[in-house]
């Protein structure tokens, strides 16, 4: 419930040790929290709700020049955003995260995520959204970013979108795969795309 500013000029690592999220930001009083130049790795665990970063309960976070990789969780192995929270990514990399269910790299449930100059790659979801999974009126903005080499067991290797709105500006979605439909993008339930 507190605003936090964490910056590393040398790429400091926060290792979760597979004991839950590396970092959790919770509550509206966290507005203005920033994570800059960090590595969030080895977070979560097979039955964890989130891996690298959990953002919940109306939080607002900036993730700048961070590497979030090799995390594991049920939903949102890299980053899990929910409950009207917002995350802005700038020059971030979500790489090699594994979700047993949905959202290998990024999972947004009823919140907002802005990806700017960022890279979502090599993430895996057992079900939906290998790279990104957005649902329940989530808002997703992807600007000058790339989603590639992500995999989903069912739908949306690159992105799985269920309702909500999505805005793409100069985005590369390539070399993603799924076992059913939407190797690149799977959208359903009246997604507004622009």
VOGU-562577 format. One line per field, with one value per residue (C-alpha): x, y, z; residue in three letters. Coordinates in nm, 2 decimals. Example, Ala and Ser with C-alpha at 12.3 -4.5 7.8 and 13.67 -1.06 7.14 Angstrom:
BEGIN
x <- (1.23  1.37)
y <- (-0.45  -0.11)
z <- (0.78  0.71)
r <- (ala  ser)
//
This chain:
BEGIN
x <- (0.00  0.30  0.45  0.79  1.07  1.33  1.61  1.92  2.19  2.37  2.07  2.01  1.83  1.53  1.52  1.19  1.33  1.00  0.83  0.57  0.60  0.93  0.75  0.39  0.23  -0.11  -0.35  -0.44  -0.18  0.09  0.02  0.35  0.54  0.83  1.06  1.36  1.65  1.57  1.57  1.28  1.35  1.27  0.95  0.62  0.60  0.37  0.07  0.15  -0.10  0.17  0.54  0.76  0.53  0.18  -0.01  -0.35  -0.62  -0.61  -0.24  -0.05  0.30  0.58  0.81  1.10  1.41  1.33  1.39  1.12  1.20  1.22  0.92  0.63  0.27  -0.08  -0.18  0.06  0.39  0.58  0.33  -0.02  -0.24  -0.59  -0.86  -0.86  -0.48  -0.26  0.10  0.30  0.59  0.87  1.17  1.08  1.15  0.92  1.11  1.09  0.80  0.57  0.21  0.04  -0.29  -0.31  -0.08  0.27  0.43  0.15  -0.20  -0.44  -0.78  -1.00  -0.70  -0.49  -0.14  0.06  0.35  0.58  0.92  0.89  0.95  0.73  0.92  0.96  0.67  0.45  0.09  -0.07  -0.41  -0.45  -0.23  0.13  0.26  -0.04  -0.38  -0.63  -0.99  -1.28  -1.29  -0.91  -0.75  -0.43  -0.21  0.08  0.31  0.63  0.67  0.72  0.56  0.74  0.82  0.54  0.33  -0.02  -0.16  -0.50  -0.57  -0.37  0.00  0.10  -0.22  -0.55  -0.81  -1.15  -1.36  -1.22  -1.02  -0.69  -0.49  -0.19  0.06  0.36  0.35  0.53  0.35  0.55  0.67  0.40  0.21  -0.10  -0.23  -0.58  -0.66  -0.49  -0.12  -0.06  -0.39  -0.71  -0.99  -1.34  -1.65  -1.66  -1.31  -1.26  -0.94  -0.78)
y <- (0.00  0.24  0.42  0.27  0.38  0.12  0.20  0.01  0.14  -0.20  -0.43  -0.55  -0.89  -0.97  -1.35  -1.49  -1.83  -1.99  -1.87  -1.63  -1.31  -1.13  -0.80  -0.73  -0.38  -0.36  -0.07  0.27  0.44  0.29  0.53  0.65  0.33  0.28  -0.01  0.09  -0.11  -0.43  -0.80  -0.99  -1.37  -1.71  -1.59  -1.76  -2.14  -2.39  -2.31  -1.94  -1.68  -1.46  -1.49  -1.19  -0.90  -0.89  -0.56  -0.55  -0.35  -0.03  0.01  0.22  0.11  0.21  -0.06  0.10  -0.08  -0.40  -0.76  -1.00  -1.36  -1.72  -1.69  -1.94  -1.91  -2.02  -1.69  -1.41  -1.58  -1.27  -1.00  -1.04  -0.72  -0.72  -0.54  -0.20  -0.17  -0.01  -0.09  0.11  -0.07  0.12  -0.05  -0.37  -0.73  -1.02  -1.33  -1.70  -1.70  -2.01  -2.00  -2.33  -2.17  -1.82  -1.53  -1.65  -1.31  -1.07  -1.14  -0.84  -0.91  -0.60  -0.36  -0.17  -0.23  -0.01  -0.17  0.09  0.00  -0.34  -0.70  -1.00  -1.31  -1.69  -1.71  -2.01  -2.05  -2.39  -2.26  -1.91  -1.61  -1.73  -1.37  -1.17  -1.26  -0.97  -1.02  -0.87  -0.53  -0.49  -0.21  -0.29  -0.05  -0.18  0.08  0.02  -0.32  -0.68  -1.01  -1.31  -1.68  -1.71  -2.03  -2.12  -2.47  -2.36  -2.01  -1.69  -1.78  -1.41  -1.25  -1.37  -1.10  -1.15  -0.83  -0.49  -0.27  -0.29  -0.03  -0.13  0.12  -0.01  -0.36  -0.68  -1.01  -1.29  -1.65  -1.72  -2.05  -2.21  -2.57  -2.46  -2.11  -1.78  -1.85  -1.47  -1.32  -1.47  -1.22  -1.30  -1.14  -0.80  -0.68  -0.32  -0.31  -0.01)
z <- (0.00  -0.03  -0.33  -0.41  -0.64  -0.73  -0.97  -1.07  -1.30  -1.30  -1.36  -1.01  -0.99  -0.77  -0.76  -0.64  -0.56  -0.69  -0.36  -0.51  -0.71  -0.72  -0.66  -0.56  -0.58  -0.42  -0.34  -0.48  -0.25  -0.47  -0.75  -0.89  -0.81  -1.06  -1.13  -1.34  -1.47  -1.27  -1.35  -1.21  -1.24  -1.10  -0.94  -0.87  -0.90  -1.07  -0.84  -0.78  -0.89  -1.04  -1.13  -1.19  -1.10  -0.94  -0.97  -0.80  -0.62  -0.83  -0.84  -1.10  -1.19  -1.44  -1.55  -1.73  -1.89  -1.69  -1.78  -1.65  -1.74  -1.64  -1.41  -1.36  -1.25  -1.32  -1.49  -1.57  -1.53  -1.63  -1.51  -1.37  -1.37  -1.22  -1.02  -1.21  -1.20  -1.46  -1.58  -1.83  -1.98  -2.15  -2.30  -2.11  -2.20  -2.10  -2.19  -2.13  -1.87  -1.84  -1.73  -1.67  -1.77  -1.93  -2.01  -2.03  -2.06  -1.95  -1.81  -1.78  -1.61  -1.60  -1.59  -1.83  -1.98  -2.21  -2.39  -2.54  -2.71  -2.54  -2.64  -2.54  -2.66  -2.59  -2.34  -2.30  -2.18  -2.13  -2.25  -2.38  -2.46  -2.49  -2.51  -2.37  -2.23  -2.19  -2.06  -1.87  -2.04  -2.02  -2.21  -2.40  -2.59  -2.78  -2.94  -3.13  -2.97  -3.08  -2.98  -3.12  -3.06  -2.80  -2.77  -2.64  -2.58  -2.71  -2.84  -2.92  -2.94  -2.95  -2.80  -2.66  -2.64  -2.47  -2.47  -2.39  -2.62  -2.80  -2.98  -3.20  -3.34  -3.54  -3.38  -3.50  -3.42  -3.58  -3.52  -3.26  -3.24  -3.09  -3.10  -3.20  -3.34  -3.35  -3.38  -3.38  -3.24  -3.12  -3.04  -2.92  -2.75  -2.92  -2.88  -3.00  -3.21  -3.37)
r <- (unk  unk  unk  unk  unk  unk  unk  unk  unk  unk  unk  unk  unk  unk  unk  unk  unk  unk  unk  unk  unk  unk  unk  unk  unk  unk  unk  unk  unk  unk  unk  unk  unk  unk  unk  unk  unk  unk  unk  unk  unk  unk  unk  unk  unk  unk  unk  unk  unk  unk  unk  unk  unk  unk  unk  unk  unk  unk  unk  unk  unk  unk  unk  unk  unk  unk  unk  unk  unk  unk  unk  unk  unk  unk  unk  unk  unk  unk  unk  unk  unk  unk  unk  unk  unk  unk  unk  unk  unk  unk  unk  unk  unk  unk  unk  unk  unk  unk  unk  unk  unk  unk  unk  unk  unk  unk  unk  unk  unk  unk  unk  unk  unk  unk  unk  unk  unk  unk  unk  unk  unk  unk  unk  unk  unk  unk  unk  unk  unk  unk  unk  unk  unk  unk  unk  unk  unk  unk  unk  unk  unk  unk  unk  unk  unk  unk  unk  unk  unk  unk  unk  unk  unk  unk  unk  unk  unk  unk  unk  unk  unk  unk  unk  unk  unk  unk  unk  unk  unk  unk  unk  unk  unk  unk  unk  unk  unk  unk  unk  unk  unk  unk  unk  unk  unk  unk  unk  unk  unk  unk  unk  unk  unk  unk)
//
